[in-house]
Amino acid sequence: MNEERTRQWILKAESDLKIGKHEILTDDPATDAIAFHMQQCVEKYLKAFLTFTNTPFRKTHDLTELITQCSEIDSEFERLFEMNVDRLTEYAIEVRYPDEMLFPSEDEVKKRSRLLKM
């Protein structure tokens, strides 16, 4: 079960990555959607690791919290803080709703996407 659940998290993460990779290459990329999917990708990969290690986690989109949990198991995850990956958290919710209207620039999205080695 743990192995299958981990695999499911990874498949979902890779779907988000695929969407972001394809959209960034378009002539007029939807930067809000790319940022959202990149945040989701990281979140799901972190949850895959926690699932794989049998570490319970709460329902959250907070990458700082998830990276911290992963770092407690493997200190290599601290590198994600050095790369500012946790800053993607702001795209988990804000880009979804029109009252926030967060549209990151194409440069910002490309910079954040490079963190994921798109």
N, C-alpha and C positions, 0 to 999 in steps of 0.2 A: 504494500500500500504506500509506504513512504517513498519508494523508488518511483512508483507510478505518479504520485502526486507531485514529486519533484519534476518529473518529465513534463507534466501538464503545465507547471509554472514556466518552465523553459520554453515550451512551445508558444505560450501566450506572449512571453517576452520577445521571442523572435518574430512574432507577427507584428508587434508594435515597432520593432526595429525595421522590419521590411517596409512598413508603411512610411516611416520617416525617411528611409533611404530613397525610396521611389519619389516621394513628394519633393524632397530637396532638389532633385534634378529637373523639375519642371520649370517652365519659363516664368511663371508667377506663383511661387510656392506659398501654400497656406501655412505661414509661420506659426500661427497659434496651434494648429493641428500637429505640426511637426514637434513643437516643444512639448505638447501634451503627450504625444506618443513616446518621445524620448524619456520623459519622466516615468511613464508607465513601464517602459522597457527596463529601466534601472530598478524600479520598485519590484517588478516581478522576478528579476534575476536575484535580487537580495532575498526575496521571500523563498525562492527556490533553494538557495543555500541554507536558509534557516530551516526549511522543511527537511532537507537532506540530512541536517545535523540534529534533527528531532528537537529543535528549539522553538518553543511556542512564541508567537508574536501576536500582538493585537491588530485589529483591523485599522490600518492607518495608511496614509499616503506620505507620511513624513519620512523623507530619506535620511535625515539626520538621525532619527530614532532607529531606523533599520540598519544604517551603516554602523552605528554605535553597537547595536546588538551583534552584528556580524564581526566587528572588531574584537569583541570580547572572546570570540571563538578563534579568530585568526587575525592577528595584528596587521596583516597585509591589507586588510580593508581600510585601514587608516589612510592609505594613499588616496582613497576617494575624496577624503576631506581636503587633502593637499591639491587635488585637481578641481576642487569646488563643485563636485558632482551634487552635493547636497543642495546647492542653489536651484537645482531643477525642481525642487519641491513646490516652488511658487507656481509652476505650470500645471500642477495636479488638479487644482480647482479653479484658479482664477481665469484660465483661458476658456473654461466651459460655459461661463455665463455672461450674457451681454452687458449686465450692469458693471462688470469689472473691466471689460473691453481691453484686455491685455493682448496686444499684438506685438510680439518681439520682432525686432528687425531681422532681416535676412542674415546680416553679419552675426548677430547674436545667436541665432539658431545654428548657423554653420560652426561657430566657435564651440557651442555646447555639444553639438553633434560630433565634433572631432574628439571630444572626450570619450565618446563611445566607439571611436575608431570606425566611423561609418565609411 
